[in-house]
C-alpha cells in the first residue's frame, strides 16, 4: 500500500468520451487543494465503437495537443450505455460465501458469462437489509477502450463511471438520491442509497426535435423514472428524496424546470447543479471549471477514492514481474532443499499408496450395494418431477405460454419454477408495451399472484426478468 501511494502522481487527467464529445481536465494536487491546470471540451468526429482504434486514438491525441494537454496518466469515464447492472438482496451468509453467491447471480442475470465481463460491485444497505449492485462491462469493449487510449498515448489508471464521481452522487448511509446527467444524446440516471449504487439507467429515447434544435421530452424522462423506482425494494425507495440534474446548457435547465411538477408525486425534489461550490471529494478546487464528470473523476482519484467503481483489468505488480523474470536464478541456490523435499514427498506418496490399498479393499466389499442404491436414487431423481397429480409444472408452462403474444414480440429465455410456487422468467422483448401486455395477461389468470418485474435493460431488443407466485387452481 505504501509503495502504491508513493507511485501516485500529484497530477492526473480526468477524461470522458460521451455523447460524441471529449471533455478533459488536468488537476494538480497541493496538500488539501487541487488546481485546474488545463481544460478541453470539444466534439469528436469519429465514433468510439465503430472506427478503428488507432484512428480514434489519433484524433483524441490531436485534440489534447491542441488544448496544450500533455499529461499521460488519466482516469477515464466509460460510456454509461456500456454498463450492465444487476441488483440483488444479499442473504444472511458469511462474508467468505458472499462472493460465490454474487458469482452465481451474475451468471444467471447477465447475458454473458463472468469470464467475458469486467465487473465492479457496490454494496448499499438499509437498517434491515444488505444489497449488492453488480455493474459489468463486456471485456472486449474494455480492451478496445484500452487500445484507443494507448493509441492516444495515454496511460489509464482507472476506468470508472463519471456520473458516480459527481459530488454526493453516491449517498451516504441512511439517505438516498437520484442524479441525472444530461448530454446531447442521452440522459443517464444513477440511483444511490445507503452508501452504494442501487441502479444505473441510460435514457436515449427521450429526445424530440424542434427545428434544428433538440430538447428533452420531460414526460418520457418522468415515466422512465417511475418505472425505475417501481423496481426498487420499498426500504431503498423510501430513502430517495432528491433528484439532482447535472449538465451544461439550456437543455438541462429546461429538463430540471419541467421535472419539478412531474416527479413531485414520487416524493422527489428537483435540484439543479451547475457548479461544484469550490470543493469536490474533500479537495478545494482552485480555478474556473464547471461541474463535469471529467473534473469529478480527477478529484476523486487524487483524494484516493478507492471505493469508486473500477473496470480496469488488473495488471501484474512490479514485484510479480520481477519474480517471473528472475525466478530461474533462485533454482541454483535451492537445489539441495528441493532434493530433500522430493525425498519427503516420495515417502508421503508411499504412505498414501498403502492407505489407498486398504480403502480399495473396503470398497470392493460394499461396491455392489452402493451401485444398487445409486440406481434407485437415479430413478427417484428421474421420476420425482412427474409424480404430481395436479400437473403443476405443466399447468404453469401452459399459463405462461398463453400469456405470451403469438406474433413473437416477447420471447422467454429461461423459466425457473421453485417449490412449485415461485416462478422466475427471463427473456427478450421488442418493446416495453408488448411486455406490459404479457404481464397483464398473467395477472388476469386466477392461479397467478404478485407479478413483479425485476429488471429491464437494453434498447431493441430489451432484456427483462419478472417473477410471480403460483397459487394453484382456485
C-alpha positions in Angstrom: 0.0 0.0 0.0 2.8 2.5 0.8 4.6 1.7 -2.4 1.4 2.3 -4.3 0.9 5.7 -2.6 4.5 6.7 -3.5 3.9 5.9 -7.1 0.8 8.0 -7.3 1.4 11.3 -9.1 0.1 14.7 -7.8 -1.4 15.4 -11.3 -3.9 13.4 -13.2 -6.0 13.9 -16.4 -9.8 13.4 -16.0 -11.3 12.3 -19.3 -14.8 11.5 -20.6 -15.8 10.4 -24.1 -19.6 10.5 -24.0 -22.2 11.8 -26.4 -19.7 12.4 -29.2 -17.7 14.9 -27.1 -14.3 14.8 -25.5 -14.1 16.5 -22.1 -10.7 16.7 -20.3 -9.5 18.4 -17.1 -6.0 18.3 -15.6 -5.9 18.6 -11.8 -2.7 19.1 -9.8 -2.9 18.4 -6.1 -1.2 20.5 -3.5 -1.9 19.5 0.1 -5.7 19.8 0.6 -6.4 21.6 -2.6 -6.4 20.8 -6.4 -5.7 23.3 -9.1 -7.3 23.2 -12.5 -4.3 23.4 -14.9 -5.9 22.8 -18.4 -9.4 22.0 -19.7 -10.9 20.9 -23.0 -14.5 20.4 -24.2 -14.6 19.6 -27.9 -16.6 17.4 -30.3 -15.3 14.1 -31.6 -15.8 13.4 -35.3 -15.0 9.6 -35.1 -17.2 7.0 -33.4 -15.6 5.4 -30.4 -17.1 1.9 -31.1 -17.1 1.8 -34.9 -14.0 3.4 -36.3 -10.5 1.9 -36.0 -9.0 2.3 -32.5 -5.8 3.8 -34.0 -7.8 6.5 -35.8 -9.9 7.4 -32.8 -6.8 7.5 -30.6 -5.1 9.7 -33.1 -8.0 12.2 -33.1 -8.0 12.2 -29.3 -4.3 12.9 -29.2 -4.6 15.7 -31.7 -7.4 17.4 -29.7 -5.4 17.1 -26.4 -2.3 18.5 -28.1 -4.4 21.4 -29.4 -5.6 22.2 -25.9 -2.0 22.0 -24.6 -2.6 18.9 -22.5 0.5 16.7 -22.2 -0.4 14.6 -19.1 -0.3 10.9 -19.8 -1.8 9.4 -16.6 -5.6 9.5 -16.8 -8.7 8.4 -15.1 -11.4 7.8 -17.7 -15.2 7.6 -17.5 -16.6 4.7 -19.5 -19.7 5.4 -21.7 -22.6 4.6 -19.3 -24.5 2.8 -22.0 -21.8 0.1 -22.0 -22.5 -0.7 -18.3 -24.9 -3.5 -17.4 -26.3 -3.6 -13.8 -27.8 -6.3 -11.6 -29.3 -5.5 -8.2 -29.6 -8.3 -5.6 -30.6 -8.6 -2.0 -27.9 -10.4 0.0 -28.9 -13.4 2.1 -27.6 -14.0 5.6 -24.3 -15.7 4.6 -20.8 -15.5 5.9 -18.6 -12.9 4.2 -16.5 -15.6 2.6 -19.6 -17.0 0.8 -21.0 -13.7 -0.5 -18.6 -13.6 -3.4 -19.6 -17.1 -4.5 -23.3 -16.1 -4.2 -22.7 -12.9 -6.3 -20.8 -15.0 -8.9 -23.9 -17.3 -9.3 -26.2 -14.3 -9.5 -24.0 -12.7 -12.2 -24.0 -16.0 -14.2 -27.8 -16.1 -14.0 -28.6 -12.4 -14.5 -26.1 -11.2 -17.1 -26.3 -12.2 -20.8 -22.6 -13.3 -20.8 -20.5 -15.5 -18.6 -18.5 -13.8 -15.9 -15.2 -14.6 -17.6 -16.3 -12.4 -20.5 -17.2 -9.4 -18.3 -15.2 -6.9 -16.2 -17.2 -6.4 -13.0 -17.4 -3.9 -10.2 -19.6 -4.3 -7.1 -21.3 -1.7 -4.9 -22.8 -2.6 -1.5 -25.7 -0.4 -0.4 -27.6 -1.2 2.7 -30.6 -0.2 4.9 -31.3 -0.8 8.5 -32.8 -4.2 7.8 -31.3 -5.5 4.5 -27.9 -5.5 2.7 -27.8 -5.3 -1.1 -25.3 -5.7 -3.9 -25.3 -3.9 -7.2 -23.1 -5.6 -9.8 -22.0 -3.5 -12.7 -20.4 -5.2 -15.7 -18.8 -4.2 -19.0 -18.1 -6.6 -21.8 -14.4 -7.5 -21.7 -14.0 -6.9 -25.5 -15.3 -3.3 -25.1 -12.8 -2.7 -22.2 -9.9 -4.0 -24.3 -10.9 -1.9 -27.3 -11.2 1.2 -25.0 -7.7 0.5 -23.7 -6.4 0.2 -27.3 -7.9 3.6 -28.1 -6.3 5.2 -25.0 -2.9 3.5 -25.9 -3.2 4.9 -29.5 -3.8 8.4 -27.9 -0.5 7.9 -25.9 -2.5 7.8 -22.6 -1.9 5.5 -19.6 -5.2 4.8 -17.8 -5.0 4.3 -14.0 -8.8 3.8 -13.6 -11.8 3.1 -15.8 -14.8 4.3 -13.8 -18.2 5.9 -14.1 -18.2 9.7 -14.4 -21.8 10.1 -13.0 -20.8 8.1 -9.9 -17.9 10.5 -9.3 -20.0 13.7 -9.2 -20.2 15.3 -5.8 -22.5 13.4 -3.4 -23.7 11.2 -6.3 -23.3 8.2 -4.0 -25.4 9.0 -1.0 -24.2 8.1 2.5 -25.7 5.7 5.0 -29.4 6.3 5.8 -30.0 8.7 2.8 -30.6 8.4 -0.9 -30.9 10.5 -4.1 -31.0 10.3 -7.9 -28.5 12.0 -10.2 -29.5 12.8 -13.8 -26.6 13.6 -16.2 -27.9 15.3 -19.3 -25.9 15.3 -22.5 -26.8 16.0 -26.2 -27.7 12.4 -26.9 -28.8 10.7 -23.6 -30.0 11.2 -20.0 -28.1 8.9 -17.6 -29.7 8.3 -14.2 -27.8 7.0 -11.1 -29.8 5.9 -8.1 -27.9 5.7 -4.8 -28.8 4.9 -1.3 -27.2 3.6 1.9 -23.7 4.2 0.9 -23.8 2.5 -2.5 -25.1 2.4 -6.1 -28.6 1.0 -6.4 -29.3 1.3 -10.2 -27.8 2.8 -13.3 -30.0 3.6 -16.4 -29.5 5.3 -19.7 -32.5 7.0 -21.4 -31.7 7.7 -25.1 -35.3 7.7 -26.5 -36.4 10.8 -24.6 -35.4 13.4 -27.1 -37.5 15.3 -29.7 -36.6 17.7 -32.5 -37.8 21.3 -32.7 -36.5 22.6 -35.9 -32.7 22.4 -35.8 -32.7 22.0 -32.1 -33.1 19.0 -29.8 -34.9 19.1 -26.5 -35.5 16.5 -23.8 -39.1 15.2 -23.5 -39.6 15.6 -19.8 -42.7 13.4 -19.7 -40.8 10.5 -21.1 -38.0 11.0 -18.5 -40.5 11.1 -15.7 -42.1 7.9 -17.0 -38.8 6.1 -17.1 -38.1 7.3 -13.5 -41.4 5.9 -12.3 -40.5 2.5 -13.9 -37.1 2.6 -12.3 -38.3 3.4 -8.8 -41.1 0.8 -9.0 -38.5 -1.9 -9.5 -36.7 -1.0 -6.3 -37.3 -2.6 -2.9 -39.5 -0.4 -0.6 -36.8 0.1 2.1 -34.5 1.6 -0.5 -37.2 3.6 -2.4 -38.4 5.4 0.7 -34.9 6.9 1.3 -34.9 8.7 -2.1 -35.9 12.4 -1.6 -33.9 14.4 -4.2 -33.3 14.4 -8.0 -30.2 16.3 -8.9 -29.9 17.4 -12.6 -26.4 17.9 -13.9 -25.3 19.1 -17.3 -24.4 22.3 -19.1 -26.7 24.2 -21.5 -30.3 25.1 -21.8 -31.4 21.5 -22.3 -30.5 20.6 -18.7 -32.1 23.8 -17.4 -35.3 23.1 -19.3 -35.5 19.5 -18.1 -34.9 20.4 -14.4 -37.7 23.1 -14.6 -40.3 20.7 -16.2 -39.4 17.8 -13.9 -40.3 19.8 -10.8 -44.0 19.2 -11.2 -43.7 15.8 -12.8 -41.8 14.0 -10.1 -43.3 15.6 -7.0 -45.8 12.7 -6.9 -42.8 10.4 -6.5 -41.7 12.3 -3.4 -38.7 13.8 -5.2 -37.5 17.4 -5.0 -35.5 18.6 -8.1 -32.2 20.5 -7.6 -30.2 21.9 -10.5 -26.4 21.6 -10.2 -24.0 23.6 -12.3 -21.0 24.3 -10.0 -19.0 22.2 -7.6 -19.1 25.0 -5.0 -15.4 25.1 -4.9 -14.9 21.6 -3.3 -15.0 18.0 -4.5 -14.2 14.8 -2.6 -12.7 16.8 0.2 -10.4 18.9 -2.1 -10.6 22.6 -2.5 -10.8 23.3 -6.3 -8.7 26.2 -7.4 -9.5 27.6 -10.9 -12.6 28.2 -13.0 -14.1 24.9 -14.2 -17.8 24.0 -14.5 -19.2 20.9 -12.8 -18.4 17.9 -15.0 -17.6 14.2 -15.0 -14.0 14.8 -16.0 -13.4 17.2 -13.1 -15.1 14.9 -10.6 -13.1 11.8 -11.8 -9.8 13.6 -11.4 -10.7 15.0 -8.0 -12.0 11.6 -6.8 -8.7 9.9 -7.9 -6.5 12.5 -6.2 -8.5 12.2 -3.0 -7.8 8.4 -3.1 -11.5 7.4 -3.7 -10.7 3.7 -3.5 -14.4 2.8 -3.3 -15.1 4.1 -6.8 -16.1 1.5 -9.4 -13.1 0.4 -11.4 -13.4 -1.6 -14.6 -9.7 -1.6 -15.4 -8.4 -5.2 -15.7 -5.8 -5.9 -13.0 -2.2 -5.5 -14.1 0.7 -7.6 -12.6 2.7 -5.6 -10.0 6.3 -4.7 -10.3 7.3 -7.4 -7.8 5.3 -10.1 -9.7 7.0 -9.1 -12.9 10.4 -9.1 -11.2 9.8 -12.5 -9.7 8.7 -14.0 -13.0 11.8 -12.6 -14.7 14.5 -13.7 -12.3 12.9 -16.8 -10.8 15.4 -19.1 -12.7 18.4 -17.8 -10.7 16.9 -19.0 -7.5 16.9 -22.6 -8.7 20.6 -22.8 -8.4 20.5 -21.9 -4.7 17.5 -24.1 -3.8 18.5 -27.4 -5.4 19.6 -29.0 -2.2 16.4 -28.0 -0.4 14.4 -29.2 -3.4 16.1 -32.7 -3.2 15.2 -33.1 0.5 11.6 -32.0 -0.2 11.4 -34.5 -3.1 12.5 -37.3 -0.8 9.9 -36.4 1.8 7.2 -36.2 -0.9 8.1 -39.7 -2.2 7.8 -41.1 1.3 4.4 -39.4 1.7 3.3 -41.0 -1.7 4.3 -44.5 -0.4 2.3 -44.0 2.7 -0.7 -42.7 0.7 -0.4 -45.8 -1.6 -0.7 -48.1 1.4 -3.8 -46.2 2.6 -5.4 -46.3 -0.8 -4.9 -50.1 -1.0 -6.7 -50.6 2.3 -9.6 -48.3 1.2 -9.9 -50.1 -2.1 -10.3 -53.4 -0.3 -13.1 -51.9 1.8 -14.8 -50.5 -1.3 -14.8 -53.9 -3.1 -16.8 -55.3 -0.2 -19.5 -52.7 -0.5 -19.5 -51.8 -4.2 -22.5 -54.0 -5.2 -24.8 -52.5 -2.6 -23.7 -48.9 -3.4 -24.4 -49.5 -7.1 -27.9 -50.8 -6.3 -28.6 -47.7 -4.2 -27.2 -45.4 -6.9 -29.6 -47.0 -9.4 -32.6 -46.4 -7.1 -31.6 -42.8 -6.4 -31.3 -42.2 -10.2 -34.8 -43.5 -10.8 -36.1 -41.3 -7.9 -34.4 -38.2 -9.5 -35.8 -39.1 -12.9 -39.4 -39.6 -12.0 -39.9 -37.2 -9.0 -40.8 -34.1 -11.0 -43.6 -36.1 -12.7 -45.1 -37.5 -9.5 -47.6 -34.7 -9.2 -51.3 -35.5 -9.6 -52.1 -31.8 -10.3 -49.6 -31.5 -13.1 -48.4 -28.2 -11.6 -45.3 -27.6 -13.7 -47.2 -28.3 -17.0 -50.0 -26.0 -15.9 -47.6 -23.2 -15.2 -46.0 -23.7 -18.6 -49.4 -23.6 -20.2 -50.4 -20.3 -18.4 -47.1 -18.6 -19.3 -47.3 -19.8 -22.9 -50.9 -18.5 -23.2 -49.9 -15.1 -21.9 -47.1 -14.5 -24.5 -48.2 -12.8 -27.8 -48.5 -15.1 -30.8 -46.6 -12.8 -33.1 -43.4 -13.4 -31.1 -42.8 -9.8 -29.9 -42.0 -11.3 -26.5 -39.9 -14.4 -26.0 -38.6 -16.3 -23.0 -35.0 -17.4 -22.5 -35.4 -19.3 -19.2 -38.3 -20.3 -16.9 -37.4 -21.4 -13.4 -40.0 -23.0 -11.0 -39.1 -23.2 -7.3 -41.0 -25.3 -4.9 -44.0 -25.5 -7.4 -44.9 -22.0 -6.2 -42.4 -19.3 -7.3 -41.7 -18.8 -11.0 -38.9 -16.6 -12.5 -38.9 -15.8 -16.2 -36.2 -14.1 -18.3 -36.1 -13.3 -22.0 -36.2 -10.5 -24.6 -39.0 -8.2 -25.9 -39.1 -5.9 -28.9 -40.8 -3.1 -26.9 -42.0 -2.3 -23.4 -45.7 -2.2 -24.4 -45.6 -5.8 -25.5 -44.1 -6.9 -22.2 -46.7 -5.0 -20.2 -49.5 -6.7 -22.2 -47.9 -10.1 -21.4 -47.8 -9.2 -17.7 -51.4 -8.1 -17.8 -52.4 -11.5 -19.3 -50.6 -13.3 -16.5 -52.2 -11.1 -13.8 -55.6 -12.0 -15.3 -55.0 -15.7 -14.6 -56.7 -16.7 -11.3 -53.8 -19.0 -10.4 -51.2 -16.2 -10.7 -50.4 -13.6 -8.0 -47.8 -11.0 -7.2 -46.4 -10.5 -10.7 -43.3 -8.3 -10.4 -40.7 -7.0 -12.9 -37.2 -7.4 -11.6 -35.1 -5.9 -14.4 -35.5 -4.3 -17.8 -32.3 -3.5 -19.7 -31.2 -2.6 -23.2 -32.9 -0.9 -26.2 -34.2 -3.0 -29.0 -34.4 -5.8 -28.1 -34.9 -5.3 -24.4 -33.8 -7.8 -21.8 -36.3 -8.5 -19.0 -36.7 -10.6 -15.8 -40.0 -11.0 -14.0 -41.4 -13.3 -11.4 -44.8 -14.3 -9.9 -46.3 -16.7 -7.4 -48.4 -19.7 -8.4 -51.4 -20.2 -6.2 -52.8 -23.2 -8.0 -56.3 -23.8 -9.1 -58.9 -21.7 -7.2 
